[in-house]
Amino acid sequence: MKEIEYKFLVDKEQWQLMDKPDPELIVQGFISKSKEAVVRVRIKGNKGFLTIKGETIGITRQEFEFEIPLNEAEELLKNFTPKQIRKFRYELKVGSNTWEVDEFQGNLRGLIIAELEVSSEDEKFEFPNWVTENVSTNPEYYNAVLIDKC
């Protein structure tokens, strides 16, 4: 399955003014990461997930995600991921799209990234007033790189 995803930095002042839904806590770590593929374990709310993502070309990559039992996700995080990212995720509808906005915690506190999955790289979409710089192709903002700062 292909994931086509844009990433944008978020204007903190505009974001603070927003009326937002309640966020969901995400805790994630990487079991394996290389240029060719990453294997991520994640707890989102009360569900566990194991995800394999391929190399990013432009804003597209292969992605396979599997829901796993919560207790197994907790064990994988505990035993195989010495560093973890914690973030609060907000899902907001803008036009016909759902934006996911992550407020990072811990050492990454202050970083806010908005993500938008689209069906094709040339899909047109509405930009909310709180998005700023497009960092979709900047590896510095990939979670697999950000985790090294945790």
N, C-alpha and C positions, 0 to 999 in steps of 0.2 A: 504494500500500500504506500502511496506517495503522500508526503506531508509538504505542503507549500505554505510557508509561513513568513510573514513580515514581523519585524521587531522594531519598535520605536522607543526612544527615551520619552519620559513623561515630564511635563512642566509641573513641578511640585506645587507652585502657587495655584495654578488652574485646577489641579487635582484636588487640593484641599477644599476648594470652593464647591466641588461636585457633591451632589446628593448621590450616595453610593449604597448598593445593597450590602448585606452582611457578607464578609469574606469567608473563604474556607482556608484552613491551614494546610499547607503542603510541606512535608518533610521528605527530602530525597537525597540519594547518594548514588555514586557510580561504582559498580562492581568492576567494570572494565572500561577503559577509554583509550582510543587511538584515533588517528585521522580517518581510518576506514570505517570504524564503528564504535558506538558506545552502548553499554548495557547499564540501564538505570533502574533502580528500585525506588518506588515512591509510595508514600501514604498520603492520600487526599481525603480529608474528612475521616471516615471510618472504613475506607476501602484501600486495598493494596494493589499495586500494579508493577509489572515487570515490562520494561520497554527496551527494544533494540532499535537504534537509529543508525542509518548508514551515513556515509560521507555527504556533506552538504555541497551541492553544486548550484551556485546562484542562491536561490531561496528554497530549493527543492531537495528532498532526500527521502530515502526509503524509511518507513517507520512501521514497526510491528509492536502492538501493545496488548498485554494480556492481564486480565484481572486475576489476582492471586489472593489467597486467604490473608486477612489482616495480620494474623499471628506470624505467618511466614514472611511477610514484608517486614515486620518488626524484627524478626530474627536475622534476615538478610542485612538490614541496616545496621544492626548491632554488631554482627560478626564480620561483615565484608566491606563496610564503608566507614573508615575512620573519620572522614569529614562529611558533613551533611549541610545542605542548604535548607533553611527554613524561610518560608515566605507566605504572605497572605495573598490569596487570589480573589480578585473581584471579576465577575462576569457582567459586562454591560452591553446592552443592545444599542447600536448606532446604525441608523438606517436599517438595512436588511442583514447586517452582520453582527456577530457577537465578538466583542473584544475581550480578551483576558488581560487583566492588569495585575502584575505581581509587585507587591511591596516587600522587598527583601528585609530580613532580620539579621541580628548578630553583627558580624564584621561587615556585612554588606548593607547594613541599615542606611537608609537614605536613597538607595538605588530603587527606582521604580521603572519597570519596563512593561510596555503594552505589546501584546502579540495579537496577530490576526491571521487565522488560517483562511486561505482562499482556494478556489477550485482550479485556478490557472494563474500563471505568472502575469498575464495581461488583464486580469479581472479588475474592473473599476470598483472603487468603494469610497464611502464617505469618511473624511478625516475628522475626528473629534478635535475640539479646540485645545485639548490637553496633550496632544502628541506633538513631539518636536522632531528631533533628528532621527532619520531612518538608519538603524544600525544592523539591518538584516544580514548584511554580508561581512560584518565586523566580528571576527571570532572572539574578540575580547568580551563580548556579551553573550556568548554561548554558556549555558549552565555548566557544561563540562569544563570550561575554563574558569568561570566564576568560583567554582567550588574550591579551587586552590587558594582563594583568599579567605576561606572559612577557617 
